[in-house]
Amino acid sequence: MRLPHNFWNTLLLSIVCTIIYLLLRSSYSQTSVPLKSVQLYNNETKINISILGQDDGSRRKKDVKKKDDNSMSCNIPKLEINGSDVVQFFHAPKPINCNKGENWVYIDRDNKIQLIEERKDAKCHTQSIIFDTDAHNNMGPQEPLQVGKELPSEMVNVRCSQGGKTWELPLISLQKVKKETKTSEKKRWSVLMMSFDSVSQMTFRRKLPKTAKFLEEELGTVVLNGYNIVGDGTPQAFIPILTGATEEELPLTRKRFPTASYVDDVYPFIWNNFSQAGYVTMFAEDQAYLGMMNYRLKGFKRSPTDHYARPYFKQLEGRHGNTNAQCVGSDIQHKHWLRYARKFLEAYQDQPRFGLMHHCVYSHDDINLIGLIDDDFSFWLQSISDDGLLDDTILIVMADHGHRFAKLRETHQGQLEERLPFYSFALPKDLRATEEGEKMYKNLKMNKDRLSSPFDIHQTLHDILDFPADLTTEQSVKSRSLSLLRPIPQSRNCDQAGIAPHWCTCLDWKDAMTTQEDKRLSTQIAGAIVEAFNEQLRDEFKICSRLELKGIEYAKKLIPKDDLLKYKNVKDKDGFVADLSGKTKAAHAHYQVKLSTAPGRGVYEVTVLFDFVTRHLTLDLASVSHVSRYGDDPHCIIDRNYFLATYCVCYDKIGATQ
């Protein structure tokens, strides 16, 4: 049978197309480069995209040249505690119920271990909890508990039995270590940092009003209204504070890479500077599972400070069989956390101290629960102040960032609050009474409404350790890290402060969806972003679905101020009067897009740089925020590659996430 001529033509064309497709696919799958050109739509709307910040284990940020142009100085947003778009999310939290029967064992005010009256005949043993590495505790031999004595070590597991019943719980009680005191001609001022996870300044004032009032009215605390985060999450908040650098600027410590280093081997932690100066040091996070140096990073190989509470909280989480131990037996957890901090202050009244306490249990996953600590925390502050424990101590009450996942975060104010956490300094009266301290306090109050960042906290800690001779000269914006105890230029902008546009709250974002032309371009940019996500998933398409653009919630663009674009020259010989007759058009702009993808319910906020002339889009993956909860969508990859979990929807979850 003779087939029609057009059949053979069609067959030949199909074979040629198939061969071309296979060749292109093979070439595509074998290419892995950091800069990927993605063509969208048609030739008239072609967008080329450069993808930066891919996580190959060697990612580093390049140094950014600072601009001397001060025209983009920061205007700090003024937020309302009860803003109309956020007030609905806040309510009085239900008390935490720790009704598990009274703890058999407790530690009294003299740091001695005691049995409650009902269990005075119980037989008890202790086992010391010994730091091995951040990932593992060692346990000492069993020893009989000695009532009326101090614990055999700072952290112990206690097990008791009486009348056929048993009781077991880890306990912690600070024990003084011998530390060589170094003589100094100048007085050494102690530092205590009391930190909370995921608490914006507005949320702090909403949920901790008694604490805020005591800090400001009784301690003269200065709250930094212009304190702006520089990255996503707790490590990106604390690494600049503790080291003066970003994670990308430091050696690789992400634990999923075989070549990763322990953080204490390669990070220049500020507490080491204090320790070398004769300070006793302490570091205590109350949620080991989410440790700032452990969740993604390799953690510490050695105990980083003289007192390090991670082994205790790790043991507590393991005992409770969960990672959010809100109770210590019948006691609410934060009371033990505060007690440990107080004992640190009491134990070393004759030596300078540097302590960092970070609270995570109540505030990380809930925007209201932190309110439960207000009465106890304000009372605790009152008590240590009344007892003179703050007389020689600079108190820093702070948060790493605002809330990142709650519905609050989906509002415009919530977006700003994430970037504007609570941060405050209280200088002791004795310091303020000195000539140096008076200048520092004056500068601190002046700087509170100026742009500041975690990098500045690091420099401020250096200044506390070694007071600078000059406390009056304004610092240069050419330096990324400026001390809050010295004058910060009012003209400082986000670029100079090391704050990327994605995180900068000072910028004037304009709606990029007002005209049809704006909508068309914003849609093209959103599509290019999704293609960039797919580029990251390309090697995992066997387990992760390809993403498609589902919708755009908003798109904003950041363009220079009108006067900057209109500026042509000066009209007068002295250069005082500007000629604003120019008609310059912006050549590029930052875009911030909030988009959703399918399959799944992924919602992302992304900041990109778009060149209007070349139609070139630059996307730094470090500026991508996944603002919806992952759930189980990336379960097939999260343990192997946490970085790709941001984008992956496993095939077996597609039906459940629609």
C-alpha positions in Angstrom: 0.0 0.0 0.0 1.4 3.4 -1.0 1.3 6.0 1.7 0.4 9.6 0.8 3.4 12.0 0.1 2.3 14.4 2.9 2.5 11.5 5.4 6.2 11.0 4.8 6.8 14.8 5.0 5.0 14.9 8.4 6.9 11.8 9.7 10.3 13.3 8.6 9.5 16.6 10.2 8.5 14.8 13.5 11.8 12.9 13.5 13.9 16.0 13.0 12.0 17.9 15.7 12.4 14.9 18.1 16.2 14.8 17.4 16.6 18.5 18.0 14.6 18.3 21.2 16.7 15.4 22.6 19.9 17.2 21.7 18.7 20.4 23.4 17.5 18.5 26.4 20.8 16.7 26.8 22.7 19.9 26.5 20.4 21.6 29.0 20.7 18.8 31.5 24.5 18.7 31.4 24.9 22.5 31.8 25.2 23.9 35.3 26.4 27.5 35.4 25.6 30.3 37.9 24.4 32.6 35.1 21.4 31.2 33.2 19.6 33.0 30.3 15.9 32.3 30.3 13.8 33.5 27.3 10.1 34.1 27.9 7.2 34.8 25.7 8.4 36.0 22.3 11.3 37.9 20.8 9.7 41.3 21.7 9.4 40.4 25.3 12.7 38.4 25.8 14.1 38.6 29.3 17.5 37.3 30.2 18.0 36.4 33.8 21.2 36.0 35.8 20.8 33.8 38.8 23.2 34.6 41.7 23.6 32.9 45.1 23.1 29.2 44.1 24.0 26.9 47.0 26.9 24.9 45.7 28.7 25.0 49.0 31.1 27.7 47.8 28.7 30.6 47.5 30.3 33.9 48.6 29.1 37.4 48.4 31.3 39.8 46.5 32.2 43.1 48.2 29.8 45.8 47.2 31.3 49.2 46.4 29.7 51.8 48.6 28.2 54.9 47.0 29.1 58.3 48.3 25.7 59.7 47.1 23.6 60.5 50.2 20.4 61.3 48.3 18.8 58.0 49.4 19.0 58.8 53.1 16.6 56.7 55.2 13.1 57.8 56.3 12.2 55.3 59.1 8.6 54.0 58.8 6.4 54.9 61.8 4.1 52.0 62.6 1.0 51.8 64.7 0.8 49.2 67.5 -2.9 48.6 66.6 -2.7 49.2 62.9 -6.0 48.4 61.2 -4.5 45.6 59.0 -2.8 43.8 61.9 -4.9 44.3 65.1 -7.1 41.3 64.2 -4.2 38.9 64.7 -3.5 39.6 68.3 -5.3 38.2 71.4 -4.6 37.2 74.9 -2.9 33.8 74.9 -4.1 30.8 76.9 -1.8 30.0 79.9 0.6 27.1 79.4 -0.5 24.1 81.5 2.4 22.4 83.2 0.1 20.3 85.5 2.2 17.2 85.7 2.5 16.9 89.4 4.9 19.0 91.4 8.6 18.5 90.7 10.2 16.3 93.3 13.4 18.1 93.3 14.2 21.8 93.2 17.1 24.2 93.6 16.8 26.8 96.3 18.0 30.4 96.4 21.3 29.4 97.7 21.9 27.1 94.7 21.4 24.0 96.9 19.4 21.0 95.7 16.3 20.1 97.8 13.5 17.5 97.9 9.9 18.6 98.3 8.3 17.6 101.6 6.1 14.9 100.1 9.2 13.2 98.6 11.7 13.7 101.3 12.3 10.0 101.6 12.7 9.4 97.8 15.9 7.7 96.6 17.5 9.9 93.9 20.6 9.7 91.7 22.2 12.2 89.4 24.1 11.9 86.1 26.1 14.8 84.8 25.2 16.0 81.4 28.5 16.6 79.6 29.1 18.5 76.4 30.6 16.3 73.6 29.7 18.2 70.5 26.6 20.3 69.7 25.1 17.1 68.2 25.7 14.8 71.1 25.8 14.8 74.9 27.8 12.4 77.1 26.4 11.2 80.4 28.5 10.8 83.5 28.2 8.0 86.0 25.3 7.7 88.4 25.9 9.3 91.8 23.6 9.5 94.9 21.9 12.9 95.1 23.1 14.9 98.1 20.3 17.0 99.5 21.4 20.4 100.7 24.5 20.4 98.5 25.1 22.0 95.1 24.7 19.9 92.0 27.7 17.8 91.1 28.0 19.7 87.8 26.2 22.6 86.2 23.8 20.3 84.3 22.5 17.0 85.6 19.8 14.5 84.9 18.0 13.5 88.2 16.1 10.3 88.6 14.1 9.5 91.8 11.9 6.7 93.0 9.6 6.3 96.0 6.7 3.9 96.7 6.8 2.3 93.2 6.7 5.7 91.5 9.5 7.3 89.5 10.3 10.9 88.6 13.0 12.1 86.2 14.1 15.5 84.9 17.2 17.4 83.8 18.2 20.4 86.0 20.5 23.3 85.5 22.2 25.5 88.1 25.1 27.8 87.2 28.3 26.9 89.0 31.2 29.4 89.2 34.3 28.6 87.2 37.8 29.8 87.9 38.7 32.6 85.5 41.9 34.6 85.7 41.1 38.2 86.4 43.1 40.6 84.2 43.9 43.9 85.7 42.9 47.0 83.7 43.4 50.7 84.4 39.9 51.3 83.0 36.7 49.9 84.5 35.3 47.0 82.6 31.6 47.2 81.9 29.7 43.9 81.7 27.3 43.1 78.9 24.1 41.1 79.1 22.1 40.4 75.9 18.5 39.2 76.5 17.2 38.1 73.1 13.8 37.0 71.8 13.1 35.1 68.6 10.7 36.6 66.1 9.5 39.7 68.0 9.2 43.0 66.2 9.3 46.3 68.1 5.6 46.7 67.7 4.9 43.1 68.9 7.2 43.7 71.9 5.2 46.8 72.8 1.9 44.9 72.2 2.7 41.8 74.1 5.3 43.0 76.7 4.0 46.4 77.7 5.1 46.1 81.4 8.6 45.1 80.3 8.8 48.0 77.7 7.6 50.5 80.3 10.1 49.3 82.9 13.0 49.4 80.4 12.2 52.9 79.2 11.0 54.6 82.4 13.1 52.9 85.1 16.3 52.0 83.3 16.5 54.8 80.7 16.6 52.3 77.9 17.1 53.6 74.4 15.0 51.7 71.8 16.5 51.7 68.2 13.6 52.7 65.9 15.9 52.5 62.9 17.3 49.0 63.5 16.9 47.0 60.3 17.7 43.4 59.7 20.1 42.4 56.9 18.9 38.8 56.1 16.4 36.1 56.6 16.2 34.2 59.9 18.1 34.0 63.1 21.6 33.1 61.8 21.5 36.1 59.4 20.7 38.3 62.4 23.3 37.0 64.8 26.3 36.2 62.6 26.8 39.9 61.8 26.3 40.8 65.4 28.7 38.2 66.7 31.3 38.3 63.9 30.9 41.5 62.0 30.4 39.6 58.7 27.7 37.7 56.8 27.6 34.0 56.5 28.5 34.2 52.9 31.6 36.2 53.7 32.9 33.6 56.2 34.2 30.1 55.5 31.7 27.4 54.7 29.9 26.0 57.8 26.7 24.6 56.3 26.6 21.1 57.7 25.2 19.3 54.6 28.5 19.9 52.9 31.4 17.5 53.6 33.9 20.3 53.7 32.0 22.4 56.2 33.9 23.6 59.2 32.7 23.9 62.8 31.7 27.5 63.4 34.1 27.9 66.3 37.0 26.9 64.1 36.4 29.7 61.5 34.1 32.3 63.0 35.7 35.3 64.9 33.1 35.4 67.6 33.0 38.6 69.7 32.8 36.7 72.9 36.4 35.5 72.3 37.5 39.2 72.4 35.7 39.6 75.7 37.2 36.3 77.1 40.7 37.4 76.2 40.1 40.6 78.1 39.2 38.6 81.2 35.5 38.5 80.9 33.5 35.4 82.0 31.3 34.4 79.1 27.9 32.7 78.7 25.7 31.6 75.8 22.3 30.0 76.4 19.5 29.3 73.9 16.4 27.7 75.2 15.6 25.6 72.1 18.4 23.4 71.0 16.6 22.1 68.0 16.5 25.6 66.4 20.0 26.7 67.6 21.2 29.6 65.6 24.5 27.9 64.8 23.1 24.3 64.6 19.9 24.2 62.5 21.7 24.7 59.2 25.2 25.1 60.3 27.6 22.5 61.8 27.6 24.1 65.2 30.4 24.1 67.8 33.1 21.6 68.2 34.0 22.8 71.6 32.0 24.7 74.3 32.2 28.2 72.9 31.9 30.1 76.2 32.6 29.5 79.9 29.0 28.7 80.5 27.1 27.0 77.6 23.6 25.8 78.2 22.9 23.8 75.0 23.6 20.3 76.5 20.9 21.0 79.1 18.2 22.2 76.7 19.1 19.4 74.3 18.6 16.9 77.1 15.3 18.6 78.1 14.0 18.3 74.6 15.0 14.7 74.3 13.3 13.9 77.7 10.0 15.5 76.5 10.2 13.8 73.2 9.6 17.1 71.4 11.5 20.1 70.2 9.4 22.7 72.0 9.7 22.0 75.7 7.6 24.8 77.2 7.6 23.1 80.6 10.3 21.8 82.9 8.3 19.2 84.7 5.6 21.2 86.6 7.4 24.5 86.0 7.0 26.9 83.1 10.2 26.8 81.1 11.1 30.5 81.0 11.5 30.7 84.8 14.5 28.3 84.6 15.9 30.3 81.7 15.7 33.6 83.7 17.0 32.0 86.8 20.1 30.8 85.0 20.8 34.3 83.7 20.4 35.8 87.2 22.8 33.2 88.7 25.3 34.3 86.0 25.1 37.9 87.2 25.3 36.9 90.9 28.2 34.5 90.6 30.6 37.0 89.0 29.9 40.3 90.7 33.6 40.8 91.1 34.4 40.1 87.4 33.3 41.5 84.1 30.7 39.3 82.3 29.5 38.9 78.7 26.3 36.9 78.4 23.9 36.1 75.6 20.5 34.6 76.4 18.2 33.7 73.5 14.6 32.8 74.0 12.8 30.9 71.3 10.3 28.5 72.8 7.3 30.8 73.1 7.9 33.3 70.3 9.2 31.3 67.3 5.9 29.7 66.2 3.3 32.0 67.9 2.8 35.8 67.8 0.8 35.9 71.0 2.4 33.4 73.4 5.3 35.6 74.2 2.9 37.8 76.2 2.9 35.1 78.9 6.5 36.2 79.9 5.7 39.9 80.5 4.9 39.7 84.2 7.8 37.4 85.0 10.3 39.2 82.8 9.4 42.7 84.0 9.6 41.4 87.6 12.9 39.7 86.9 14.3 43.0 85.5 13.0 44.9 88.5 14.6 42.4 90.9 18.1 42.3 89.3 18.0 46.1 89.1 17.0 46.4 92.8 19.7 44.0 93.8 22.4 46.0 92.0 23.2 43.4 89.4 22.8 45.9 86.6 25.0 48.6 88.3 28.0 47.6 86.2 26.1 46.0 83.3 25.1 47.3 79.9 21.7 45.6 79.2 20.7 44.8 75.7 17.2 43.6 75.3 16.6 42.6 71.7 15.0 40.4 69.1 16.6 38.8 66.0 13.7 39.7 63.6 9.9 40.0 63.5 7.6 37.2 62.7 8.2 35.5 59.4 5.4 33.0 58.8 2.1 34.1 60.5 -0.8 35.7 58.7 0.4 38.9 60.1 3.4 38.6 57.8 1.2 38.7 54.8 0.1 42.3 55.5 2.1 45.3 54.5 2.7 46.3 58.1 3.7 42.7 58.9 6.2 42.8 56.1 7.8 45.9 57.7 7.6 44.5 61.2 9.6 41.4 60.2 12.4 43.8 59.2 12.2 46.0 62.3 12.7 43.9 65.4 12.9 45.2 69.0 16.5 46.4 69.9 17.5 48.4 72.9 20.4 49.5 75.1 20.3 50.4 78.7 23.5 52.0 80.0 23.9 51.8 83.8 23.6 55.0 85.8 27.2 54.8 87.0 28.4 54.8 83.4 26.1 57.6 82.3 27.6 59.7 85.2 31.1 59.6 83.7 32.2 62.0 81.0 32.6 59.2 78.5 29.3 57.6 79.4 27.4 60.9 79.1 28.6 61.3 75.5 27.8 57.7 74.7 24.3 58.1 76.1 23.8 61.3 74.1 24.9 59.6 70.9 22.8 56.6 71.6 19.7 58.7 71.9 20.6 60.7 68.8 21.2 57.5 66.8 17.9 55.8 67.8 16.0 57.2 64.8 18.8 56.7 62.4 19.4 53.7 60.2 21.3 50.9 62.0 21.9 47.2 61.4 23.4 44.1 63.0 26.8 45.1 61.7 26.6 48.2 63.9 25.9 46.1 67.0 29.2 44.3 66.4 31.1 47.6 66.3 29.3 48.8 69.3 30.4 45.8 71.3 33.9 46.5 70.3 33.5 50.0 71.6 32.1 48.7 74.9 35.2 46.5 75.3 37.6 49.3 74.5 36.1 52.8 74.7 37.2 55.0 71.7 39.1 58.2 72.4 36.9 60.2 70.0 33.2 60.1 70.9 32.1 63.3 69.1 33.3 63.0 65.4 30.6 61.7 63.0 31.6 58.3 61.6 32.1 57.8 57.9 29.4 56.1 55.8 32.2 54.4 53.9 32.4 51.9 56.8 29.6 49.3 56.9 29.8 48.8 60.7 29.3 52.0 62.7 29.1 52.2 66.5 25.9 53.3 68.1 27.9 55.0 70.9 29.4 57.4 68.3 27.5 59.7 65.9 26.0 58.0 62.9 25.3 60.2 59.9 21.7 61.1 59.4 22.2 60.8 55.6 23.1 57.1 55.8 21.2 54.8 53.5 20.7 51.1 53.2 23.4 50.5 50.6 26.0 52.1 52.9 24.7 50.1 55.9 25.0 46.8 54.1 21.2 46.3 53.9 20.0 44.9 50.5 16.9 46.4 48.9 14.8 43.4 49.8 15.3 44.1 53.5 15.4 47.8 53.5 12.4 49.5 55.0 13.5 53.0 54.1 12.8 52.7 50.4 9.9 54.2 48.5 8.3 51.3 46.7 5.8 52.3 44.0 3.0 50.1 42.7 4.1 48.3 39.5 0.7 47.1 38.5 -1.1 50.5 37.8 -0.9 50.6 34.0 -1.2 47.8 31.4 2.4 48.3 30.5 3.4 47.9 34.2 1.2 44.8 34.6 2.7 43.2 31.5 6.3 43.8 32.6 5.6 42.7 36.1 4.0 39.5 34.8 7.0 38.8 32.6 9.3 39.4 35.5 7.3 37.0 37.7 7.4 34.4 35.0 11.2 34.7 34.7 11.5 34.3 38.5 9.5 31.1 38.4 11.7 29.8 35.6 14.7 30.6 37.8 13.2 28.4 40.5 12.8 25.6 38.0 16.4 26.0 37.1 17.3 25.2 40.7 15.1 22.1 40.6 16.3 21.0 37.2 18.3 18.0 38.5 15.6 17.0 40.9 12.6 16.9 38.5 12.4 13.1 39.1 11.0 13.9 42.6 10.1 17.6 42.5 7.4 19.0 40.2 8.1 21.8 37.8 6.6 25.0 39.0 4.2 27.4 37.1 3.2 31.0 37.9 -0.2 30.9 39.5 -0.7 34.5 40.4 0.8 37.8 41.4 -0.4 39.3 44.7 1.5 42.5 44.2 4.5 44.0 42.4 6.4 47.1 43.4 9.2 48.9 41.9 11.9 51.1 43.4 13.0 54.0 41.2 15.1 57.1 42.0 13.3 60.1 43.4 11.8 62.5 40.9 14.2 65.3 41.8 17.1 63.0 41.1 15.8 62.2 37.6 15.0 65.9 36.9 18.4 67.2 38.1 20.4 68.7 35.2 22.8 71.1 36.7 22.8 74.2 39.0 21.3 77.5 38.2 23.5 79.8 40.2 27.3 80.1 40.4 27.4 79.0 44.0 25.7 75.7 43.4 22.9 76.3 45.8 19.9 76.2 43.4 19.3 73.1 41.4 18.2 73.1 37.8 15.4 70.5 37.7 14.6 70.8 34.0 16.2 67.5 33.1 14.2 64.6 31.6 16.4 61.6 32.6 14.6 58.2 32.6 15.5 55.5 35.0 17.7 52.9 33.4 17.0 50.2 36.0 14.9 49.5 39.0 14.5 47.0 41.8 11.3 45.1 41.7 9.7 43.3 44.6 7.1 40.7 43.6 4.9 38.6 45.8 3.8 35.6 43.7 2.2 32.2 44.1 3.2 29.0 42.3 1.5 25.8 41.3 1.3 23.0 42.1 1.2 23.5 45.8 0.5 26.7 47.7 3.9 28.2 47.5 4.0 32.0 48.1 7.2 33.9 47.6 8.5 37.4 48.0 11.4 38.2 45.7 13.5 41.2 45.0 15.2 41.5 41.6 17.1 44.1 39.6 15.7 44.9 36.2 17.5 46.8 33.4 15.0 48.6 31.2 17.5 49.1 28.4 18.9 45.5 28.1 15.8 43.8 29.6 18.2 41.9 31.8 17.0 40.6 35.2 19.3 39.8 38.1 18.0 37.5 40.8 20.0 36.8 43.9 18.5 33.7 45.5 19.4 35.1 48.9 16.6 37.7 48.3 13.9 35.0 48.0 11.6 34.7 50.9 9.3 31.7 51.1 6.5 33.3 53.1 4.0 30.4 53.2 4.6 27.3 55.3 6.3 24.4 53.6 4.2 21.7 55.3 5.2 18.3 54.0 5.5 19.5 50.4 9.3 19.1 50.2 9.6 16.0 52.4 11.3 14.0 49.6 14.3 16.4 49.5 14.5 18.4 52.7 16.8 16.1 54.5 19.2 15.8 51.6 19.1 19.4 50.3 17.4 22.0 52.6 18.2 24.8 50.1 16.0 23.2 47.4 13.1 22.6 49.9 12.3 26.3 49.3 11.0 25.4 45.8 10.3 21.7 45.8 6.8 20.2 45.7 7.1 16.4 45.8 5.0 14.6 43.3 3.1 12.6 46.0 2.0 15.9 47.6 0.5 17.5 44.5 -3.0 16.2 45.0 -3.0 17.2 48.7 -1.9 20.8 48.1 -4.2 21.9 45.5 
